[in-house]
């Protein structure tokens, strides 16, 4: 049975916006979402025990709100390794993360902000299948949820992976991605986030909170 969050008017409007108000395309996407949700998350949520290996890597944090009251997630790309991961557990982890972020949204807010930190990222972290899989879930099953994506501390070698992933990103998502220069990191974040809500590691005042504790 579909949960309330799956069929309310706000959710349906998000799917419509994601397909530029094309009712037929939006309906198809929504039905695909319902079928996927019932099959992939039969209990309604992903438990910590189902993603324990991914959580142990301490690569996702969640705290604070930006100036539009959108929850802020922080992802550390250098803590993800293709060789140590289980593809199915990673997919469950993505759903666990997205559900957790969405649950933190204040009433009236539908979007979240993410900071992807690539400091220390190298070829051992290159996992195109995981990146594309996470992107597909975000775009197909959580449409119009991403408000902005900041990519910080970008090493030159990451651009090799970016060229492969970029074609899989839809145009609506592309508009929300910002590559941040190292010398403008805090000033760029301050445009959208008050200093009191910026993580300490970026010159703000909030300590990092692991996703499972948020």
C-alpha positions as CSV (number, residue, x, y, z in Angstrom):
1,X,0.0,0.0,0.0
2,X,1.4,3.4,-0.9
3,X,2.3,5.7,1.9
4,X,0.8,9.2,2.3
5,X,4.1,10.7,1.3
6,X,3.9,8.9,-2.1
7,X,0.5,10.3,-3.2
8,X,0.0,13.7,-1.8
9,X,-0.6,16.7,-4.0
10,X,2.9,18.2,-3.3
11,X,4.6,15.0,-4.5
12,X,2.5,14.9,-7.7
13,X,3.3,18.6,-8.4
14,X,7.1,17.8,-8.1
15,X,6.7,15.0,-10.7
16,X,4.8,17.4,-13.0
17,X,7.5,20.1,-12.6
18,X,10.2,17.5,-13.3
19,X,8.6,16.8,-16.7
20,X,7.8,20.5,-17.5
21,X,4.1,20.0,-16.7
22,X,3.7,17.2,-19.4
23,X,0.9,15.2,-17.7
24,X,1.6,12.0,-19.7
25,X,5.4,12.0,-19.0
26,X,4.8,12.9,-15.3
27,X,2.3,10.1,-14.9
28,X,4.7,7.6,-16.4
29,X,7.5,8.8,-14.1
30,X,5.2,8.7,-11.0
31,X,3.9,5.2,-11.7
32,X,7.5,4.0,-12.2
33,X,8.3,5.6,-8.8
34,X,5.5,3.8,-7.1
35,X,6.4,0.5,-8.5
36,X,10.1,1.0,-7.6
37,X,9.3,2.2,-4.1
38,X,7.1,-0.8,-3.2
39,X,9.7,-3.3,-4.5
40,X,12.8,-1.6,-3.2
41,X,11.5,-0.3,0.1
42,X,8.8,-2.8,1.1
43,X,8.9,-1.8,4.7
44,X,8.6,1.9,4.0
45,X,12.1,2.8,5.1
46,X,15.7,1.5,5.0
47,X,17.1,0.5,8.4
48,X,20.6,1.2,9.6
49,X,21.3,-2.5,9.7
50,X,20.7,-2.7,6.0
51,X,23.4,-0.1,5.2
52,X,25.8,-0.7,8.1
53,X,28.9,-1.1,5.9
54,X,28.2,2.2,4.0
55,X,27.6,4.1,7.3
56,X,30.8,2.8,8.8
57,X,32.7,4.7,6.1
58,X,31.5,8.0,7.6
59,X,31.1,9.6,4.2
60,X,27.8,11.4,4.7
61,X,26.8,14.1,7.2
62,X,23.7,16.1,7.6
63,X,23.1,19.3,9.6
64,X,22.0,22.9,9.4
65,X,19.7,24.7,7.0
66,X,20.5,27.3,4.2
67,X,18.9,30.7,4.0
68,X,15.8,29.1,2.3
69,X,15.5,26.5,5.1
70,X,16.8,23.7,2.9
71,X,18.6,20.9,4.8
72,X,22.3,20.7,4.1
73,X,24.1,17.4,3.4
74,X,27.8,16.9,3.1
75,X,29.3,14.0,1.1
76,X,33.0,13.1,1.2
77,X,33.9,11.4,-2.1
78,X,37.3,10.2,-1.0
79,X,35.6,7.8,1.6
80,X,33.8,5.8,-1.1
81,X,35.6,2.9,-2.6
82,X,34.3,0.7,-5.4
83,X,36.3,-2.3,-4.3
84,X,35.0,-2.5,-0.8
85,X,31.3,-1.8,-1.6
86,X,28.3,-3.9,-2.3
87,X,26.4,-2.4,-5.2
88,X,23.0,-3.3,-3.8
89,X,23.9,-2.0,-0.3
90,X,25.1,1.3,-1.9
91,X,21.7,1.7,-3.6
92,X,19.9,1.1,-0.3
93,X,22.3,3.7,1.2
94,X,21.4,6.3,-1.3
95,X,17.7,5.8,-0.5
96,X,18.5,5.9,3.2
97,X,20.3,9.2,2.7
98,X,17.6,10.8,0.5
99,X,14.8,9.7,2.8
100,X,16.7,11.1,5.8
101,X,17.4,14.4,4.2
102,X,13.7,14.7,3.0
103,X,12.5,14.0,6.6
104,X,14.6,16.9,7.8
105,X,12.8,19.4,5.6
106,X,10.7,22.1,7.5
107,X,7.1,22.3,6.6
108,X,6.6,24.0,3.2
109,X,10.2,23.1,2.0
110,X,10.7,20.5,-0.7
111,X,14.4,20.8,-1.5
112,X,17.8,20.1,0.0
113,X,21.3,21.3,-0.6
114,X,24.4,19.1,-0.8
115,X,28.1,19.8,-0.6
116,X,30.2,17.2,-2.3
117,X,33.7,17.4,-1.0
118,X,36.3,15.8,-3.2
119,X,39.5,16.5,-1.2
120,X,41.8,13.5,-1.4
121,X,39.7,11.9,-4.2
122,X,41.7,9.6,-6.5
123,X,41.2,6.8,-8.9
124,X,40.7,4.3,-6.1
125,X,37.4,6.3,-5.4
126,X,36.3,6.2,-9.1
127,X,33.0,4.3,-9.2
128,X,31.1,5.3,-12.3
129,X,28.4,2.7,-11.8
130,X,27.7,4.0,-8.3
131,X,27.7,7.7,-9.4
132,X,25.3,7.1,-12.3
133,X,23.1,4.9,-10.1
134,X,22.8,7.5,-7.4
135,X,22.1,10.1,-10.0
136,X,19.4,8.0,-11.7
137,X,17.6,7.5,-8.3
138,X,17.8,11.2,-7.5
139,X,16.4,12.2,-10.9
140,X,13.8,9.4,-11.3
141,X,12.5,8.8,-7.8
142,X,13.3,12.1,-6.0
143,X,12.5,14.7,-8.7
144,X,12.7,18.4,-7.8
145,X,14.2,17.6,-4.5
146,X,17.7,18.9,-5.2
147,X,18.0,22.6,-4.7
148,X,21.7,23.1,-5.2
149,X,24.8,21.0,-5.4
150,X,28.2,22.5,-4.4
151,X,31.2,20.5,-5.5
152,X,34.3,21.6,-3.5
153,X,38.0,20.8,-3.4
154,X,37.9,19.4,-6.9
155,X,41.1,17.6,-8.0
156,X,42.0,17.8,-11.7
157,X,41.8,14.0,-12.1
158,X,38.1,14.1,-11.1
159,X,37.3,15.8,-14.4
160,X,37.9,12.5,-16.2
161,X,35.0,10.9,-14.2
162,X,32.9,14.0,-14.6
163,X,33.1,13.8,-18.5
164,X,31.7,10.3,-18.3
165,X,28.9,11.1,-15.8
166,X,27.9,14.5,-17.3
167,X,25.7,13.1,-20.1
168,X,23.6,11.2,-17.6
169,X,22.6,14.4,-15.8
170,X,19.3,16.0,-16.9
171,X,19.2,19.7,-17.8
172,X,17.2,20.6,-14.7
173,X,19.9,19.1,-12.5
174,X,22.8,20.6,-14.4
175,X,21.5,24.1,-13.6
176,X,21.8,23.3,-9.9
177,X,25.5,22.2,-9.9
178,X,28.2,24.7,-8.8
179,X,31.9,24.0,-8.9
180,X,33.5,26.0,-6.2
181,X,37.0,27.5,-6.4
182,X,39.1,26.7,-3.4
183,X,39.9,30.4,-2.7
184,X,36.2,31.3,-2.8
185,X,34.8,28.3,-0.8
186,X,33.5,30.2,2.2
187,X,32.4,33.3,0.3
188,X,30.5,31.1,-2.2
189,X,28.7,29.1,0.6
190,X,27.9,32.3,2.4
191,X,25.7,33.4,-0.6
192,X,23.3,30.7,0.3
193,X,24.1,29.7,3.9
194,X,24.5,31.8,7.0
195,X,27.8,31.4,8.8
196,X,26.1,29.8,11.8
197,X,24.9,27.0,9.5
198,X,28.1,26.4,7.6
199,X,30.2,23.4,8.7
200,X,33.3,24.3,10.8
201,X,35.6,22.6,8.2
202,X,34.5,25.4,5.8
203,X,35.0,28.2,8.2
204,X,31.5,28.1,9.7
205,X,30.2,27.2,13.1
206,X,28.5,23.9,12.9
207,X,30.3,20.6,13.8
208,X,29.7,17.8,11.4
209,X,26.9,15.4,12.4
210,X,27.0,11.8,10.9
211,X,23.9,11.0,8.8
212,X,22.8,8.3,11.2
213,X,22.8,10.7,14.1
214,X,21.0,13.5,12.4
